[in-house]
């Protein structure tokens, strides 16, 4: 019962912090709550907790899995992970936390990750230049098939290679001077 009371008391702080982060990622109308139901006592205590949200004004709170789009789920997951990370010695890993978004929303996600990286190491796997441009370092990961095995090669990119890979994200196989210029501009504004 003491743990249940503590969870309920702390949930309000977490709800507020998650909502603040979501507002930064263009979910200004979002409502985010933890819905507590009492369970029979088990290994996890007596609480059965669900996340309920409303992403549009005037809509009722509903279970997260019923109403959130892919882009909204990505941002909600990023906000929760961000709000729960308080130890400066941790590494936080985002594996395509930008799924289903683009443009200014992707840029806002990159900006949030950059803020986190000031206190913790962030490793982010992304296919969006608007997110990748915020990184201090870029790693190139390549998989090689040899006989019946796969080898993965990882290497740190220098500045020129980093711009080239961002340009590739922007324009695909055919790298143009415009995509290179755009990649350079993205890196300039993400500092």
C-alpha positions in Angstrom: 0.0 0.0 0.0 2.9 2.4 0.7 4.4 1.7 -2.7 1.0 2.2 -4.3 0.6 5.6 -2.6 4.2 6.6 -3.6 3.5 5.6 -7.3 0.3 7.7 -7.4 2.1 10.7 -5.8 5.1 10.5 -8.2 2.9 9.9 -11.2 1.7 13.5 -11.3 5.3 14.8 -11.5 6.0 12.3 -14.4 2.8 13.3 -16.2 3.7 16.9 -16.0 7.3 16.3 -17.3 6.2 14.1 -20.1 3.6 16.6 -21.2 6.2 19.4 -21.2 8.5 17.4 -23.4 5.6 16.4 -25.8 4.8 20.1 -26.1 8.3 20.7 -27.4 7.7 18.1 -30.1 4.5 19.7 -31.5 2.0 17.8 -29.4 0.6 20.9 -27.7 -2.9 19.6 -27.2 -1.9 16.3 -25.7 -3.3 15.1 -22.4 -1.2 12.4 -20.8 -2.2 10.5 -17.6 -1.5 7.3 -15.7 -4.7 5.4 -15.0 -4.4 3.4 -11.8 -6.6 0.3 -11.1 -6.3 -1.8 -8.0 -5.3 -5.4 -8.6 -4.9 -8.5 -6.4 -1.5 -8.4 -4.8 1.2 -9.9 -7.1 4.9 -9.5 -7.8 4.3 -5.9 -9.0 2.2 -4.8 -6.0 -1.4 -4.0 -6.2 -1.4 -1.5 -9.0 -2.4 -2.1 -12.6 -1.3 1.1 -14.4 -2.2 2.1 -18.0 -1.2 5.1 -19.9 -4.2 7.1 -21.3 -3.8 9.9 -23.7 -5.7 12.4 -25.8 -3.7 13.9 -28.7 -6.4 16.3 -29.9 -8.3 18.8 -27.9 -11.9 17.9 -27.0 -11.2 14.1 -27.3 -11.5 11.9 -24.2 -8.6 10.1 -22.7 -8.2 6.6 -24.1 -5.6 3.8 -23.7 -2.4 4.8 -25.6 -2.5 1.8 -27.9 -6.0 2.6 -29.2 -5.5 6.1 -30.4 -1.9 7.1 -31.0 -0.5 7.2 -34.6 3.0 5.9 -35.3 4.5 9.4 -35.1 2.6 10.1 -31.9 3.8 6.8 -30.3 7.4 7.6 -31.3 7.2 11.0 -29.6 5.4 9.7 -26.5 8.0 6.9 -26.1 10.8 9.5 -26.4 9.2 11.8 -23.9 8.7 9.0 -21.3 12.2 7.7 -21.8 13.6 11.2 -21.5 11.5 12.0 -18.4 12.7 8.8 -16.7 16.4 9.4 -17.2 17.9 11.3 -14.4 21.2 9.5 -13.8 23.9 11.4 -15.6 26.1 8.3 -15.9 23.6 6.4 -18.1 23.5 5.9 -21.8 20.2 6.2 -23.5 19.5 4.5 -26.8 16.8 5.5 -29.3 16.3 3.1 -32.1 14.3 4.9 -34.7 12.3 7.0 -32.2 11.5 9.2 -35.1 9.3 6.7 -36.9 6.3 8.2 -38.7 7.5 11.8 -38.5 9.2 14.3 -40.8 10.0 18.0 -41.2 9.7 20.2 -38.2 8.6 17.4 -35.9 11.7 15.4 -36.8 13.8 18.4 -36.1 12.1 18.9 -32.7 12.9 15.3 -31.9 16.6 15.9 -32.8 16.6 19.0 -30.6 15.2 17.0 -27.6 17.8 14.3 -28.1 20.5 17.0 -28.2 19.3 18.5 -24.9 19.5 15.0 -23.3 23.0 14.5 -24.6 24.2 17.4 -22.5 23.7 15.3 -19.4 23.9 11.7 -20.8 25.4 9.8 -23.7 22.8 9.3 -26.4 23.0 6.7 -29.1 20.4 7.3 -31.8 19.6 5.1 -34.8 17.8 7.2 -37.4 17.2 7.5 -41.2 16.2 11.1 -41.0 18.7 13.9 -41.7 16.7 16.3 -39.5 17.4 14.1 -36.5 21.0 12.9 -37.4 22.3 16.5 -37.9 22.1 17.1 -34.2 24.7 14.5 -33.4 28.2 15.3 -32.2 29.5 12.2 -33.8 28.2 10.0 -36.7 28.9 6.3 -36.9 28.5 4.4 -40.2 27.2 0.9 -39.7 27.5 -1.6 -42.6 26.6 -5.2 -42.8 28.6 -7.6 -44.9 27.5 -11.1 -46.0 30.4 -13.6 -46.1 29.6 -17.2 -46.9 26.9 -18.1 -44.4 27.7 -15.4 -41.8 27.2 -11.7 -41.5 29.8 -9.2 -40.3 28.9 -5.8 -39.0 31.4 -2.9 -39.5 31.2 0.3 -37.6 33.3 3.3 -38.2 33.4 6.9 -37.0 32.8 9.4 -39.8 34.9 12.5 -40.2 33.2 15.9 -41.0 33.3 15.4 -44.8 31.9 11.9 -44.6 29.2 13.0 -42.1 28.0 15.7 -44.5 28.0 13.1 -47.4 25.9 10.6 -45.4 23.4 13.3 -44.4 23.2 14.3 -48.1 22.5 10.7 -48.9 19.7 10.7 -46.4 18.2 13.7 -48.0 18.5 12.7 -51.7 19.0 9.0 -51.9 21.5 7.3 -54.2 22.2 10.4 -56.3 24.1 12.9 -54.2 23.7 16.4 -55.6 25.5 19.6 -54.7 22.1 20.9 -53.4 21.8 17.9 -51.0 25.4 18.5 -49.8 24.6 22.2 -49.3 21.4 21.3 -47.4 23.3 18.8 -45.2 25.9 21.5 -44.4 23.1 23.9 -43.5 21.4 21.3 -41.3 24.6 20.8 -39.4 25.1 24.6 -39.0 21.6 25.2 -37.5 21.8 22.1 -35.2 24.7 23.4 -33.1 
